[in-house]
Amino acid sequence: MEALAAKEKVVGLKQVRRAVASGKVRKVYLACDADPRLIRPLEGRCRERGVPVSGAHTMAQLGRACGIDVGTAAAALLAKEKPLPTE
């Protein structure tokens, strides 16, 4: 979870959902105390796409790890983008 202190992350359910849909995610963290109706669809999408999911932390713990003052239901580490070849 220390990796969430990195700049290459997205925080919040909507942002994580978008990043997973676009294939830019390396790992997803879901809060164990978040509303299951919100988390289950995202967890299923991650599994379909082969994205590892961790669900061992609370919303408050995820928020602190991401450097925000409030809890968050989801956070994701972004995959390193490959630089475009130069001519």
Order of alpha helices (4+ residues) and beta strands (2+ residues): beta-alpha-beta-alpha-beta-alpha-beta
